[in-house]
Amino acid sequence: MTIRTPALPDFPWDTIADDVALAASHPDGVCDLSVGTPVDPTPMIAREALTRAADAPGYPTVWGTPALHEAVITYMATRWSAPAMTPKSVMPVIGTKEIVGLLPLLMGVRPGDTVVIPAIAYPTYAVGALMAGARIVTASTPHDVADESPVLVWTNSPSNPTGKVDSLAETAAWVEYARAKSALLVADECYGEFGWDAEPVSVLDARVNQGSLHGILGAYSLSKRSNLAGYRAGFVVGDEQVVTALVGLRKHLGMMVSTPVQAAMTALLGDTAHVEEQRARYLARRALLAQALTRAGFRIDDSHGGLYLWATRFESGRATAHWLAERGIVVAPGDFYGAAGANHVRIALTASDERVAAAAARVLV
């Protein structure tokens, strides 16, 4: 039997296997600052809610529970200044990577349709578009794609990998552009709780969208804000018609977030204390790493938000990644995220305090 799959790029992490092995051979152990995988404890409020909901013999719904709808709507209004919305604007997803990868197929993007993604971007935006056979165009501003006619536009702020935070004016410009082109704008805002030198603005903010959610979606994850990556918990919120259509398709595919996970999400969205605690952890790690890298001759670019430092030694990012691997540190070469990132590396803050401190010491030797 022949399995016909779309032509996709090599899985990027497979291309640095030698550097990973080199770093792992360090006598004092590896400092893995490559993948943004949370290492700090899942908040007790989530674990307790999960346990209380563990007796769940029936199927969950694709729409999600009324309690989760209410929690999301309240969170979006209080944290992100979103306009009033109904439960039909909310859909839980099995982690936001799932929606990033599958959205072009689910919304009916066809071969030859144009999808706009950030010029330096998380690879799954491109993978999702390629799965649908779409034509991919990269852009940093709407002006870059003024002559295009996309069906789907992705934005990402704070950015993975660069940590750039779009201003209110920049966010509003993307909304205006997408509406003028009759394209669906989807903002990946999973790092939104982590603004350091700039305050993130949501595409759902009423100041950005004139109080209307028409033609826009926001994608939000609890993986980072709540150390919940192992639960696969996220949600999409925005245009009622789009969300309703997606729910209808996902019913056929059985794409449902489990009842206990929805209970954990509901509890976490109503709590800010654990988010502030995690922010403090990342801020301390960021300060330590940034100081050490700067002293070692690196330049930190952007990195105003999110969970990464976007750094350069003024050479190929692959060469920098190898230099760090010789010191037992694994990072992501910038070309993982597009040709425009080729002279940078992405350095994650998602390692323990001890491993971050070890990495900071090693770059100075």
WOURTA-V148700 format. One record per residue. N is the residue number from 0. RES is the residue in three letters. PHI is phi in radians with two decimals (none if undefined). Layout:
N|RES|PHI  N|RES|PHI
This chain:
0|MET|none  1|THR|-1.73  2|ILE|-1.74  3|ARG|-1.67  4|THR|-2.04  5|PRO|-1.16  6|ALA|-1.30  7|LEU|-1.98  8|PRO|-1.15  9|ASP|-1.00  10|PHE|-1.09  11|PRO|-1.01  12|TRP|-1.15  13|ASP|-1.16  14|THR|-1.42  15|ILE|-2.05  16|ALA|-1.02  17|ASP|-1.15  18|ASP|-1.18  19|VAL|-1.09  20|ALA|-1.12  21|LEU|-1.08  22|ALA|-1.10  23|ALA|-1.17  24|SER|-1.46  25|HIS|-1.04  26|PRO|-1.07  27|ASP|-1.77  28|GLY|1.55  29|VAL|-1.39  30|CYS|-1.93  31|ASP|-1.58  32|LEU|-1.99  33|SER|-1.68  34|VAL|-1.53  35|GLY|-1.43  36|THR|-1.67  37|PRO|-1.01  38|VAL|-2.11  39|ASP|-1.48  40|PRO|-1.09  41|THR|-1.16  42|PRO|-0.96  43|MET|-1.05  44|ILE|-1.05  45|ALA|-1.28  46|ARG|-1.11  47|GLU|-1.18  48|ALA|-1.13  49|LEU|-1.07  50|THR|-1.14  51|ARG|-1.08  52|ALA|-1.70  53|ALA|-1.17  54|ASP|-1.42  55|ALA|-2.34  56|PRO|-1.28  57|GLY|-1.65  58|TYR|-1.24  59|PRO|-1.33  60|THR|-1.72  61|VAL|-1.14  62|TRP|-1.08  63|GLY|1.74  64|THR|-1.41  65|PRO|-1.00  66|ALA|-1.12  67|LEU|-1.20  68|HIS|-0.97  69|GLU|-1.09  70|ALA|-1.13  71|VAL|-1.14  72|ILE|-1.07  73|THR|-1.15  74|TYR|-1.06  75|MET|-1.15  76|ALA|-1.27  77|THR|-1.42  78|ARG|-1.59  79|TRP|-2.13  80|SER|0.97  81|ALA|-1.33  82|PRO|-1.22  83|ALA|-1.03  84|MET|-2.53  85|THR|-1.86  86|PRO|-1.00  87|LYS|-1.23  88|SER|-1.61  89|VAL|-2.12  90|MET|-2.52  91|PRO|-1.23  92|VAL|-2.31  93|ILE|-1.49  94|GLY|1.38  95|THR|-1.29  96|LYS|-1.07  97|GLU|-1.02  98|ILE|-1.29  99|VAL|-1.09  100|GLY|-1.29  101|LEU|-1.82  102|LEU|-0.99  103|PRO|-0.99  104|LEU|-1.16  105|LEU|-1.16  106|MET|-1.58  107|GLY|1.43  108|VAL|-1.08  109|ARG|-1.95  110|PRO|-0.93  111|GLY|1.64  112|ASP|-1.12  113|THR|-1.74  114|VAL|-2.10  115|VAL|-1.71  116|ILE|-2.25  117|PRO|-1.05  118|ALA|-1.11  119|ILE|-2.08  120|ALA|-2.61  121|TYR|-0.88  122|PRO|-1.07  123|THR|-1.21  124|TYR|-1.03  125|ALA|-1.20  126|VAL|-1.05  127|GLY|-1.06  128|ALA|-1.16  129|LEU|-1.12  130|MET|-1.02  131|ALA|-1.59  132|GLY|1.36  133|ALA|-1.35  134|ARG|-1.57  135|ILE|-1.80  136|VAL|-2.19  137|THR|-1.75  138|ALA|-2.73  139|SER|-1.78  140|THR|-2.45  141|PRO|-1.03  142|HIS|-1.04  143|ASP|-1.10  144|VAL|-2.17  145|ALA|-1.04  146|ASP|-1.63  147|GLU|-1.55  148|SER|-2.27  149|PRO|-1.32  150|VAL|-1.75  151|LEU|-2.52  152|VAL|-2.23  153|TRP|-1.80  154|THR|-2.18  155|ASN|-2.65  156|SER|-2.55  157|PRO|-1.01  158|SER|-1.32  159|ASN|-1.90  160|PRO|-1.89  161|THR|-1.41  162|GLY|1.36  163|LYS|-1.13  164|VAL|-1.98  165|ASP|-1.26  166|SER|-1.30  167|LEU|-1.05  168|ALA|-1.14  169|GLU|-1.15  170|THR|-1.13  171|ALA|-1.12  172|ALA|-1.12  173|TRP|-1.18  174|VAL|-1.09  175|GLU|-1.06  176|TYR|-1.08  177|ALA|-1.08  178|ARG|-1.16  179|ALA|-1.13  180|LYS|-1.64  181|SER|0.99  182|ALA|-1.78  183|LEU|-1.43  184|LEU|-1.75  185|VAL|-2.11  186|ALA|-1.79  187|ASP|-1.49  188|GLU|-2.09  189|CYS|-1.23  190|TYR|-1.76  191|GLY|-1.03  192|GLU|-1.31  193|PHE|-2.07  194|GLY|-1.81  195|TRP|-1.87  196|ASP|-1.71  197|ALA|-2.63  198|GLU|-1.64  199|PRO|-1.06  200|VAL|-2.12  201|SER|-1.53  202|VAL|-1.14  203|LEU|-1.44  204|ASP|-1.02  205|ALA|-1.07  206|ARG|-1.19  207|VAL|-1.46  208|ASN|-1.92  209|GLN|1.00  210|GLY|1.39  211|SER|-2.10  212|LEU|-1.68  213|HIS|-1.04  214|GLY|1.35  215|ILE|-2.33  216|LEU|-2.31  217|GLY|-2.05  218|ALA|-1.95  219|TYR|-2.29  220|SER|-2.14  221|LEU|-1.67  222|SER|-1.02  223|LYS|-1.52  224|ARG|-1.12  225|SER|-2.23  226|ASN|0.89  227|LEU|-2.10  228|ALA|-1.02  229|GLY|-1.23  230|TYR|-1.54  231|ARG|0.95  232|ALA|-2.30  233|GLY|-2.71  234|PHE|-2.71  235|VAL|-2.02  236|VAL|-2.52  237|GLY|2.72  238|ASP|-0.91  239|GLU|-1.01  240|GLN|-1.11  241|VAL|-1.18  242|VAL|-1.08  243|THR|-1.06  244|ALA|-1.13  245|LEU|-1.14  246|VAL|-1.07  247|GLY|-1.04  248|LEU|-1.18  249|ARG|-1.21  250|LYS|-1.05  251|HIS|-1.13  252|LEU|-1.69  253|GLY|1.19  254|MET|-1.56  255|MET|-2.19  256|VAL|-1.47  257|SER|-1.09  258|THR|-1.02  259|PRO|-1.08  260|VAL|-1.16  261|GLN|-1.08  262|ALA|-1.14  263|ALA|-1.13  264|MET|-1.04  265|THR|-1.05  266|ALA|-1.14  267|LEU|-1.21  268|LEU|-1.17  269|GLY|-1.61  270|ASP|-2.19  271|THR|-1.90  272|ALA|-1.07  273|HIS|-1.20  274|VAL|-1.19  275|GLU|-1.11  276|GLU|-1.09  277|GLN|-1.24  278|ARG|-0.99  279|ALA|-1.10  280|ARG|-1.07  281|TYR|-1.17  282|LEU|-1.11  283|ALA|-1.16  284|ARG|-1.13  285|ARG|-1.07  286|ALA|-1.09  287|LEU|-1.13  288|LEU|-1.17  289|ALA|-1.08  290|GLN|-1.11  291|ALA|-1.14  292|LEU|-1.11  293|THR|-1.10  294|ARG|-1.13  295|ALA|-1.48  296|GLY|1.73  297|PHE|-1.40  298|ARG|-2.02  299|ILE|-1.68  300|ASP|-1.89  301|ASP|0.87  302|SER|1.06  303|HIS|-1.39  304|GLY|-2.74  305|GLY|1.41  306|LEU|-2.03  307|TYR|-2.46  308|LEU|-1.85  309|TRP|-1.80  310|ALA|-2.20  311|THR|-2.39  312|ARG|-1.90  313|PHE|1.14  314|GLU|-2.67  315|SER|-0.99  316|GLY|-1.07  317|ARG|-1.14  318|ALA|-1.15  319|THR|-1.13  320|ALA|-1.07  321|HIS|-1.19  322|TRP|-0.98  323|LEU|-1.25  324|ALA|-1.07  325|GLU|-1.07  326|ARG|-1.80  327|GLY|1.39  328|ILE|-2.06  329|VAL|-1.84  330|VAL|-2.32  331|ALA|-1.79  332|PRO|-1.05  333|GLY|-1.13  334|ASP|-1.25  335|PHE|-0.98  336|TYR|-1.90  337|GLY|2.14  338|ALA|-1.03  339|ALA|-1.19  340|GLY|-1.76  341|ALA|-1.11  342|ASN|-1.79  343|HIS|-2.15  344|VAL|-2.26  345|ARG|-1.79  346|ILE|-2.06  347|ALA|-1.44  348|LEU|-1.62  349|THR|-1.59  350|ALA|-2.38  351|SER|-1.11  352|ASP|-0.96  353|GLU|-1.15  354|ARG|-1.23  355|VAL|-1.13  356|ALA|-1.11  357|ALA|-1.13  358|ALA|-1.11  359|ALA|-1.06  360|ALA|-1.20  361|ARG|-1.20  362|VAL|-1.24  363|LEU|-1.64  364|VAL|-1.54
